[in-house]
Amino acid sequence: MNAWRGTAALLLLIVALAAGGTLLTRPQAHFADPEDRAAAARGAALYAAHCAQCHGAQLEGEAGWKLAASGGPVRPPPLEASGHSWMHSDDELFRFVKYSMTDGALAGYVSPMPAFGKTLSDADILAVVAFIKSQWPVGVRVYQALLNRDAAGLPAAAATGDWTLPADCRFETNRKPRKPKDAPS
């Protein structure tokens, strides 16, 4: 009986350590809730103070943002629906703001965007992203939510059926569309 208890305790310890290791190595999912009005309002003030000078007071971006000189920096894109920020998950948007665009950028990509990780807290960055997302139409928010883990952020208004998905702006040619699980290879 004592040998069984010892074996059971050892197995429980192994399972607990394995589960703990999995939790420690699992990437953290960031989520910015555009329906949290307090966070979006705080994000609006932070956006005005830190982002509007480049991305525009109305999230309009810089004119000619799709054009970059060879080897030169890209221009700040719009963050409203005409841009491409909605083509990124909340985790990606969070990383872009915290660490700049150098994380995972294509070779030769030059961005003037600074890293805000030492200027803004993680909660502040998520508030800014929540504000930006709160400015998007429902269809854009639906598309973007589908990029998040467990479709986090799917707007309640999605159930009304009074919206359409956004047109693909064809800006990010490096993104491959996801195939449904049952699609042939």
FIFI-821895 format. One record per residue (C-alpha): x, y, z; residue in one letter. Coordinates in Angstrom, 1 decimal, m for minus. Layout:
<site><x>X</x><y>Y</y><z>Z</z><code>a</code></site>
...
END
This chain:
<site><x>0.0</x><y>0.0</y><z>0.0</z><code>m</code></site>
<site><x>2.8</x><y>2.4</y><z>0.8</z><code>n</code></site>
<site><x>4.5</x><y>1.7</y><z>m2.5</z><code>a</code></site>
<site><x>1.3</x><y>2.5</y><z>m4.3</z><code>w</code></site>
<site><x>1.0</x><y>5.8</y><z>m2.5</z><code>r</code></site>
<site><x>4.6</x><y>6.7</y><z>m3.3</z><code>g</code></site>
<site><x>4.1</x><y>5.9</y><z>m6.9</z><code>t</code></site>
<site><x>0.9</x><y>7.9</y><z>m7.0</z><code>a</code></site>
<site><x>2.6</x><y>10.9</y><z>m5.4</z><code>a</code></site>
<site><x>5.5</x><y>10.7</y><z>m7.8</z><code>l</code></site>
<site><x>3.0</x><y>10.6</y><z>m10.8</z><code>l</code></site>
<site><x>1.1</x><y>13.6</y><z>m9.4</z><code>l</code></site>
<site><x>4.4</x><y>15.4</y><z>m9.0</z><code>l</code></site>
<site><x>5.4</x><y>14.7</y><z>m12.6</z><code>i</code></site>
<site><x>2.0</x><y>15.7</y><z>m13.9</z><code>v</code></site>
<site><x>2.1</x><y>18.9</y><z>m11.9</z><code>a</code></site>
<site><x>5.6</x><y>19.8</y><z>m13.1</z><code>l</code></site>
<site><x>4.7</x><y>19.1</y><z>m16.7</z><code>a</code></site>
<site><x>1.6</x><y>21.2</y><z>m16.4</z><code>a</code></site>
<site><x>3.5</x><y>24.0</y><z>m14.7</z><code>g</code></site>
<site><x>6.2</x><y>23.9</y><z>m17.4</z><code>g</code></site>
<site><x>3.5</x><y>24.1</y><z>m20.1</z><code>t</code></site>
<site><x>1.9</x><y>27.1</y><z>m18.5</z><code>l</code></site>
<site><x>5.2</x><y>28.9</y><z>m18.1</z><code>l</code></site>
<site><x>6.2</x><y>28.4</y><z>m21.7</z><code>t</code></site>
<site><x>2.9</x><y>29.1</y><z>m23.3</z><code>r</code></site>
<site><x>2.9</x><y>32.5</y><z>m25.0</z><code>p</code></site>
<site><x>0.8</x><y>35.1</y><z>m23.3</z><code>q</code></site>
<site><x>m2.2</x><y>36.2</y><z>m25.2</z><code>a</code></site>
<site><x>m2.9</x><y>39.9</y><z>m25.2</z><code>h</code></site>
<site><x>m6.4</x><y>41.2</y><z>m25.7</z><code>f</code></site>
<site><x>m7.5</x><y>44.8</y><z>m26.1</z><code>a</code></site>
<site><x>m11.2</x><y>45.2</y><z>m25.5</z><code>d</code></site>
<site><x>m12.7</x><y>48.0</y><z>m27.6</z><code>p</code></site>
<site><x>m16.0</x><y>47.6</y><z>m25.8</z><code>e</code></site>
<site><x>m14.3</x><y>48.6</y><z>m22.5</z><code>d</code></site>
<site><x>m15.2</x><y>52.3</y><z>m22.7</z><code>r</code></site>
<site><x>m12.9</x><y>53.3</y><z>m19.8</z><code>a</code></site>
<site><x>m9.9</x><y>51.6</y><z>m21.5</z><code>a</code></site>
<site><x>m10.7</x><y>53.0</y><z>m24.9</z><code>a</code></site>
<site><x>m11.1</x><y>56.5</y><z>m23.4</z><code>a</code></site>
<site><x>m7.7</x><y>56.2</y><z>m21.7</z><code>r</code></site>
<site><x>m6.3</x><y>54.8</y><z>m24.9</z><code>g</code></site>
<site><x>m7.6</x><y>57.8</y><z>m26.9</z><code>a</code></site>
<site><x>m5.7</x><y>60.2</y><z>m24.6</z><code>a</code></site>
<site><x>m2.5</x><y>58.1</y><z>m24.8</z><code>l</code></site>
<site><x>m2.9</x><y>57.8</y><z>m28.6</z><code>y</code></site>
<site><x>m3.2</x><y>61.6</y><z>m28.9</z><code>a</code></site>
<site><x>0.0</x><y>62.1</y><z>m26.8</z><code>a</code></site>
<site><x>2.1</x><y>59.3</y><z>m28.3</z><code>h</code></site>
<site><x>0.8</x><y>58.2</y><z>m31.7</z><code>c</code></site>
<site><x>m1.2</x><y>61.0</y><z>m33.4</z><code>a</code></site>
<site><x>1.9</x><y>62.9</y><z>m34.5</z><code>q</code></site>
<site><x>2.8</x><y>60.1</y><z>m36.9</z><code>c</code></site>
<site><x>m0.5</x><y>58.1</y><z>m37.5</z><code>h</code></site>
<site><x>m2.7</x><y>61.2</y><z>m37.6</z><code>g</code></site>
<site><x>m5.3</x><y>62.6</y><z>m35.2</z><code>a</code></site>
<site><x>m8.1</x><y>60.7</y><z>m37.0</z><code>q</code></site>
<site><x>m5.9</x><y>57.5</y><z>m37.4</z><code>l</code></site>
<site><x>m5.5</x><y>58.5</y><z>m41.1</z><code>e</code></site>
<site><x>m1.8</x><y>57.7</y><z>m41.4</z><code>g</code></site>
<site><x>0.6</x><y>59.6</y><z>m43.7</z><code>e</code></site>
<site><x>m0.2</x><y>60.2</y><z>m47.3</z><code>a</code></site>
<site><x>1.5</x><y>57.7</y><z>m49.6</z><code>g</code></site>
<site><x>1.9</x><y>55.2</y><z>m46.8</z><code>w</code></site>
<site><x>1.9</x><y>52.2</y><z>m49.2</z><code>k</code></site>
<site><x>4.9</x><y>53.7</y><z>m51.1</z><code>l</code></site>
<site><x>8.4</x><y>53.5</y><z>m49.7</z><code>a</code></site>
<site><x>11.7</x><y>54.5</y><z>m51.3</z><code>a</code></site>
<site><x>14.0</x><y>51.5</y><z>m52.0</z><code>s</code></site>
<site><x>15.7</x><y>50.8</y><z>m48.7</z><code>g</code></site>
<site><x>14.0</x><y>53.7</y><z>m47.1</z><code>g</code></site>
<site><x>11.6</x><y>53.8</y><z>m44.2</z><code>p</code></site>
<site><x>7.9</x><y>53.0</y><z>m44.6</z><code>v</code></site>
<site><x>5.5</x><y>55.8</y><z>m43.8</z><code>r</code></site>
<site><x>3.1</x><y>55.5</y><z>m40.9</z><code>p</code></site>
<site><x>0.0</x><y>53.6</y><z>m42.1</z><code>p</code></site>
<site><x>m3.5</x><y>54.6</y><z>m41.2</z><code>p</code></site>
<site><x>m4.8</x><y>52.7</y><z>m38.2</z><code>l</code></site>
<site><x>m8.5</x><y>53.1</y><z>m39.3</z><code>e</code></site>
<site><x>m10.2</x><y>50.7</y><z>m41.6</z><code>a</code></site>
<site><x>m8.4</x><y>51.9</y><z>m44.8</z><code>s</code></site>
<site><x>m5.1</x><y>50.6</y><z>m43.4</z><code>g</code></site>
<site><x>m4.0</x><y>47.1</y><z>m42.5</z><code>h</code></site>
<site><x>m3.7</x><y>47.1</y><z>m38.7</z><code>s</code></site>
<site><x>m6.9</x><y>45.0</y><z>m38.6</z><code>w</code></site>
<site><x>m5.1</x><y>42.3</y><z>m40.4</z><code>m</code></site>
<site><x>m3.1</x><y>41.6</y><z>m37.2</z><code>h</code></site>
<site><x>m4.1</x><y>39.9</y><z>m34.0</z><code>s</code></site>
<site><x>m4.0</x><y>41.7</y><z>m30.7</z><code>d</code></site>
<site><x>m0.8</x><y>39.9</y><z>m29.8</z><code>d</code></site>
<site><x>0.9</x><y>41.2</y><z>m33.0</z><code>e</code></site>
<site><x>m0.4</x><y>44.8</y><z>m32.5</z><code>l</code></site>
<site><x>0.8</x><y>44.7</y><z>m28.9</z><code>f</code></site>
<site><x>4.2</x><y>43.6</y><z>m29.9</z><code>r</code></site>
<site><x>4.4</x><y>46.2</y><z>m32.7</z><code>f</code></site>
<site><x>3.8</x><y>49.0</y><z>m30.2</z><code>v</code></site>
<site><x>5.9</x><y>47.6</y><z>m27.4</z><code>k</code></site>
<site><x>8.9</x><y>46.5</y><z>m29.4</z><code>y</code></site>
<site><x>8.6</x><y>48.4</y><z>m32.7</z><code>s</code></site>
<site><x>8.2</x><y>46.8</y><z>m36.1</z><code>m</code></site>
<site><x>11.6</x><y>45.2</y><z>m36.1</z><code>t</code></site>
<site><x>10.2</x><y>42.1</y><z>m34.4</z><code>d</code></site>
<site><x>9.4</x><y>39.7</y><z>m37.2</z><code>g</code></site>
<site><x>9.7</x><y>42.3</y><z>m40.0</z><code>a</code></site>
<site><x>10.7</x><y>41.2</y><z>m43.5</z><code>l</code></site>
<site><x>14.3</x><y>41.7</y><z>m44.6</z><code>a</code></site>
<site><x>15.0</x><y>45.3</y><z>m45.7</z><code>g</code></site>
<site><x>12.0</x><y>46.6</y><z>m43.8</z><code>y</code></site>
<site><x>12.8</x><y>50.0</y><z>m42.2</z><code>v</code></site>
<site><x>10.4</x><y>51.5</y><z>m39.9</z><code>s</code></site>
<site><x>10.6</x><y>54.8</y><z>m38.0</z><code>p</code></site>
<site><x>8.2</x><y>53.5</y><z>m35.4</z><code>m</code></site>
<site><x>9.8</x><y>53.6</y><z>m31.9</z><code>p</code></site>
<site><x>9.4</x><y>50.9</y><z>m29.3</z><code>a</code></site>
<site><x>7.1</x><y>52.1</y><z>m26.6</z><code>f</code></site>
<site><x>7.8</x><y>49.4</y><z>m24.0</z><code>g</code></site>
<site><x>9.8</x><y>51.7</y><z>m21.8</z><code>k</code></site>
<site><x>7.4</x><y>54.6</y><z>m22.2</z><code>t</code></site>
<site><x>4.0</x><y>52.9</y><z>m21.8</z><code>l</code></site>
<site><x>3.0</x><y>50.1</y><z>m19.5</z><code>s</code></site>
<site><x>1.5</x><y>46.9</y><z>m21.0</z><code>d</code></site>
<site><x>m2.0</x><y>48.1</y><z>m19.8</z><code>a</code></site>
<site><x>m1.4</x><y>51.5</y><z>m21.5</z><code>d</code></site>
<site><x>m0.5</x><y>49.7</y><z>m24.8</z><code>i</code></site>
<site><x>m3.6</x><y>47.6</y><z>m24.6</z><code>l</code></site>
<site><x>m5.7</x><y>50.7</y><z>m24.0</z><code>a</code></site>
<site><x>m4.3</x><y>52.3</y><z>m27.1</z><code>v</code></site>
<site><x>m5.1</x><y>49.2</y><z>m29.1</z><code>v</code></site>
<site><x>m8.6</x><y>49.1</y><z>m27.6</z><code>a</code></site>
<site><x>m9.1</x><y>52.7</y><z>m28.7</z><code>f</code></site>
<site><x>m7.9</x><y>52.0</y><z>m32.2</z><code>i</code></site>
<site><x>m10.2</x><y>49.0</y><z>m32.5</z><code>k</code></site>
<site><x>m13.1</x><y>51.0</y><z>m31.1</z><code>s</code></site>
<site><x>m12.9</x><y>53.2</y><z>m34.2</z><code>q</code></site>
<site><x>m13.3</x><y>50.3</y><z>m36.7</z><code>w</code></site>
<site><x>m16.6</x><y>49.3</y><z>m38.3</z><code>p</code></site>
<site><x>m18.2</x><y>46.0</y><z>m37.1</z><code>v</code></site>
<site><x>m17.0</x><y>44.0</y><z>m40.1</z><code>g</code></site>
<site><x>m13.4</x><y>45.0</y><z>m39.7</z><code>v</code></site>
<site><x>m13.7</x><y>44.2</y><z>m36.0</z><code>r</code></site>
<site><x>m15.1</x><y>40.7</y><z>m36.8</z><code>v</code></site>
<site><x>m12.3</x><y>40.0</y><z>m39.2</z><code>y</code></site>
<site><x>m9.6</x><y>41.1</y><z>m36.7</z><code>q</code></site>
<site><x>m11.2</x><y>39.2</y><z>m33.8</z><code>a</code></site>
<site><x>m11.0</x><y>36.0</y><z>m35.9</z><code>l</code></site>
<site><x>m7.2</x><y>36.4</y><z>m35.8</z><code>l</code></site>
<site><x>m7.2</x><y>36.4</y><z>m32.0</z><code>n</code></site>
<site><x>m7.0</x><y>33.2</y><z>m29.9</z><code>r</code></site>
<site><x>m10.5</x><y>31.9</y><z>m29.4</z><code>d</code></site>
<site><x>m11.8</x><y>34.8</y><z>m31.5</z><code>a</code></site>
<site><x>m11.4</x><y>37.2</y><z>m28.5</z><code>a</code></site>
<site><x>m13.1</x><y>40.5</y><z>m29.2</z><code>g</code></site>
<site><x>m15.8</x><y>39.3</y><z>m31.5</z><code>l</code></site>
<site><x>m18.1</x><y>42.3</y><z>m31.2</z><code>p</code></site>
<site><x>m21.6</x><y>41.7</y><z>m29.9</z><code>a</code></site>
<site><x>m22.9</x><y>43.6</y><z>m32.9</z><code>a</code></site>
<site><x>m21.7</x><y>40.8</y><z>m35.1</z><code>a</code></site>
<site><x>m24.9</x><y>38.9</y><z>m34.2</z><code>a</code></site>
<site><x>m27.1</x><y>41.6</y><z>m35.9</z><code>t</code></site>
<site><x>m26.1</x><y>40.7</y><z>m39.5</z><code>g</code></site>
<site><x>m26.0</x><y>44.4</y><z>m40.4</z><code>d</code></site>
<site><x>m22.4</x><y>44.5</y><z>m41.6</z><code>w</code></site>
<site><x>m20.0</x><y>43.1</y><z>m44.2</z><code>t</code></site>
<site><x>m16.4</x><y>41.8</y><z>m44.0</z><code>l</code></site>
<site><x>m13.8</x><y>44.3</y><z>m45.2</z><code>p</code></site>
<site><x>m12.3</x><y>44.1</y><z>m48.6</z><code>a</code></site>
<site><x>m8.8</x><y>42.7</y><z>m48.7</z><code>d</code></site>
<site><x>m6.5</x><y>45.7</y><z>m49.1</z><code>c</code></site>
<site><x>m3.8</x><y>43.3</y><z>m50.7</z><code>r</code></site>
<site><x>m1.1</x><y>45.3</y><z>m48.9</z><code>f</code></site>
<site><x>0.5</x><y>42.5</y><z>m46.9</z><code>e</code></site>
<site><x>1.4</x><y>40.0</y><z>m49.6</z><code>t</code></site>
<site><x>3.5</x><y>37.9</y><z>m47.1</z><code>n</code></site>
<site><x>0.3</x><y>36.8</y><z>m45.3</z><code>r</code></site>
<site><x>m1.1</x><y>33.5</y><z>m46.4</z><code>k</code></site>
<site><x>m4.8</x><y>32.9</y><z>m46.0</z><code>p</code></site>
<site><x>m5.7</x><y>30.3</y><z>m43.5</z><code>r</code></site>
<site><x>m7.1</x><y>27.1</y><z>m45.0</z><code>k</code></site>
<site><x>m10.2</x><y>25.6</y><z>m43.3</z><code>p</code></site>
<site><x>m9.3</x><y>22.3</y><z>m41.5</z><code>k</code></site>
<site><x>m11.3</x><y>20.3</y><z>m44.0</z><code>d</code></site>
<site><x>m9.9</x><y>22.0</y><z>m47.1</z><code>a</code></site>
<site><x>m7.9</x><y>19.8</y><z>m49.4</z><code>p</code></site>
<site><x>m4.1</x><y>20.5</y><z>m49.4</z><code>s</code></site>
END
